[in-house]
C-alpha cells in the first residue's frame, strides 16, 4: 500500500451507451463483484487507455445475454488514494502473504489451491489481502495491476497487443469526475 505514485490518473470504463450517458449525468458507478475480477471487487477502469475500454465493451457486446447493446466508454478522474499497486514490491509482498493465508485455509478444508481457476484464484487472493489489511486498520481505496495479454506485436517481441494497466476502485469517493471521451482519443494514431 502506498501513496508514492501520481495521485490522480485518468481511467476509462467500457459500458453500454445508456450507462455511459447516465454516468456522465451523475449516476453512480456500480461495483463488480464477480469471482473472476482479478483485482478483487470494485469499479474497473483501463488506465490511460480509452480505446482498450471501448474494445472491451465491443467484446462484451458480442456475448450471449449481454447488457452492452451499444458499446461506449466514459472517462473518469481517479484519485488512487491508498493503492495496492501490483507494480510495487510492497503490494507484491502483501499479495504473497494473502496467498499463503488463502492456501492455509484451503489446506485446512482438505482442498488444493492449485486446482482453482486462474482469475477466481487472483480474485480470492486479492480479497484476502483486503481482509488482512483491514485487520490492521488499513483501508485500500484502489488496486492497480499490469496485465500482459494478447499476442506479441511482432515476432520475438516482449510487447503484447492487449497489455494494459487496470484499476479497481473500491472507494467510490476516489472517482472525482466523469467525462465524455473525445472521438479523436478513440482513433488509431497512425493508419
C-alpha positions in Angstrom: 0.0 0.0 0.0 1.3 3.4 -0.9 0.7 6.9 -2.0 4.0 7.1 -3.8 2.9 7.5 -7.4 1.0 10.3 -9.1 -2.2 10.7 -7.1 -4.6 11.3 -10.0 -5.0 9.2 -13.1 -7.4 9.0 -16.0 -9.3 5.8 -16.2 -11.7 4.6 -18.9 -14.7 2.4 -18.3 -16.2 0.3 -21.1 -20.0 0.0 -20.9 -23.3 0.5 -22.8 -24.1 3.9 -24.3 -27.1 4.3 -21.9 -24.9 3.5 -19.0 -22.3 6.0 -20.2 -24.8 8.8 -20.6 -26.3 8.0 -17.1 -22.8 8.1 -15.6 -22.0 11.4 -17.3 -25.3 12.8 -15.9 -24.2 11.9 -12.4 -25.4 8.3 -11.7 -23.0 6.4 -9.6 -20.8 3.5 -10.9 -21.9 0.1 -9.8 -19.0 -2.1 -8.4 -18.4 -5.5 -9.9 -18.3 -8.5 -7.6 -17.7 -11.4 -9.9 -15.4 -14.3 -8.7 -13.2 -13.7 -11.8 -12.5 -10.0 -11.1 -8.7 -10.3 -11.0 -8.1 -7.2 -8.9 -10.9 -8.1 -6.5 -14.3 -6.5 -6.2 -14.6 -2.8 -7.4 -15.3 -0.5 -10.3 -13.0 -1.3 -13.1 -11.1 1.1 -15.3 -8.4 0.9 -18.0 -5.7 3.3 -17.0 -4.8 5.9 -19.7 -6.3 3.7 -22.4 -9.8 4.8 -23.8 -9.5 2.6 -26.9 -9.0 -0.5 -24.7 -12.0 0.4 -22.7 -14.1 0.7 -25.9 -12.6 -2.6 -27.2 -13.6 -4.3 -24.0 -17.2 -3.0 -24.4 -17.2 -4.2 -28.0 -16.0 -7.7 -26.9 -18.7 -7.9 -24.2 -21.4 -6.8 -26.6 -20.9 -9.9 -28.7 -21.5 -12.3 -25.8 -24.8 -14.0 -25.1 -27.1 -12.3 -22.6 -25.0 -9.2 -22.5 -26.1 -5.9 -21.1 -24.0 -4.0 -23.5 -26.1 -3.3 -26.7 -24.4 -0.1 -27.9 -20.7 -0.2 -26.8 -19.3 3.0 -25.3 -16.6 4.3 -23.0 -16.5 7.0 -20.4 -13.5 8.6 -18.7 -13.0 9.3 -15.1 -10.5 11.3 -13.0 -9.4 8.9 -10.2 -7.5 9.7 -7.1 -5.6 6.5 -6.3 -5.5 7.2 -2.6 -4.2 4.2 -0.6 -3.4 2.0 -3.6 -2.5 -1.7 -3.6 -0.3 -1.2 -6.7 0.9 -4.6 -8.1 3.8 -2.7 -9.8 5.4 -2.1 -6.4 7.3 -4.5 -4.2 5.2 -3.8 -1.1 2.0 -4.8 -2.9 3.6 -7.9 -4.3 4.7 -8.9 -0.7 1.2 -8.2 0.7 -0.4 -10.4 -2.0 2.1 -13.2 -1.4 1.2 -13.1 2.2 -2.5 -13.2 1.3 -1.9 -16.2 -1.0 -0.1 -18.1 1.8 -3.1 -17.3 4.1 -5.6 -18.4 1.5 -3.6 -21.6 0.8 -3.6 -22.5 4.5 -7.4 -22.1 4.6 -7.7 -24.4 1.6 -5.4 -26.9 3.2 -7.4 -27.0 6.4 -10.5 -27.7 4.3 -8.7 -30.6 2.5 -8.6 -28.7 -0.8 -5.7 -27.8 -3.1 -5.4 -24.1 -4.1 -3.7 -25.2 -7.3 -7.0 -26.6 -8.5 -8.5 -23.1 -8.6 -9.0 -21.4 -11.9 -6.6 -18.5 -12.6 -8.8 -15.4 -12.4 -11.0 -16.7 -9.5 -7.8 -17.5 -7.6 -6.5 -14.0 -8.2 -9.8 -12.5 -7.0 -9.8 -14.6 -3.9 -6.2 -13.8 -3.0 -6.7 -10.0 -3.5 -9.9 -10.1 -1.4 -7.9 -12.0 1.3 -5.3 -9.2 1.1 -8.0 -6.7 1.8 -9.2 -8.7 4.8 -5.6 -8.9 6.2 -5.1 -5.2 5.7 -8.5 -4.3 7.3 -7.5 -6.4 10.3 -4.6 -4.0 10.7 -6.9 -0.9 10.2 -5.5 -0.3 6.7 -8.1 0.8 4.2 -7.5 0.1 0.5 -9.0 2.7 -1.9 -7.8 1.3 -5.2 -6.0 -1.7 -6.6 -3.8 -1.4 -9.7 -2.4 -4.2 -11.8 -0.5 -4.5 -15.1 -1.6 -7.4 -17.3 0.3 -8.8 -20.2 -2.3 -10.1 -22.6 -2.7 -10.8 -26.3 -0.2 -11.9 -28.9 3.3 -10.5 -29.4 3.1 -7.4 -31.6 5.9 -8.7 -33.8 8.0 -12.0 -33.9 10.2 -12.2 -30.8 8.6 -9.1 -29.2 8.3 -8.7 -25.4 5.3 -6.3 -26.1 1.9 -7.8 -26.4 -1.2 -6.4 -28.2 -3.5 -6.2 -25.2 -1.1 -5.3 -22.4 -2.7 -2.8 -20.1 -2.9 -1.3 -16.6 -6.2 -1.7 -14.9 -7.6 -0.1 -11.8 -10.3 -1.4 -9.5 -11.8 1.4 -7.4 -13.0 0.2 -4.0 -13.8 3.6 -2.6 -16.3 5.5 -4.8 -15.1 8.8 -3.3 -11.9 8.3 -5.3 -13.8 8.9 -8.5 -13.5 12.7 -8.7 -15.3 13.3 -12.0 -16.6 11.6 -15.1 -16.3 12.9 -18.7 -17.2 12.1 -22.3 -14.2 10.7 -24.2 -13.4 12.9 -27.3 -13.8 10.9 -30.5 -10.2 11.7 -31.6 -9.0 9.8 -28.5 -10.5 6.6 -29.9 -8.9 6.6 -33.3 -5.6 4.9 -34.0 -2.6 7.4 -34.1 -1.4 6.0 -37.4 -3.5 4.4 -40.1 
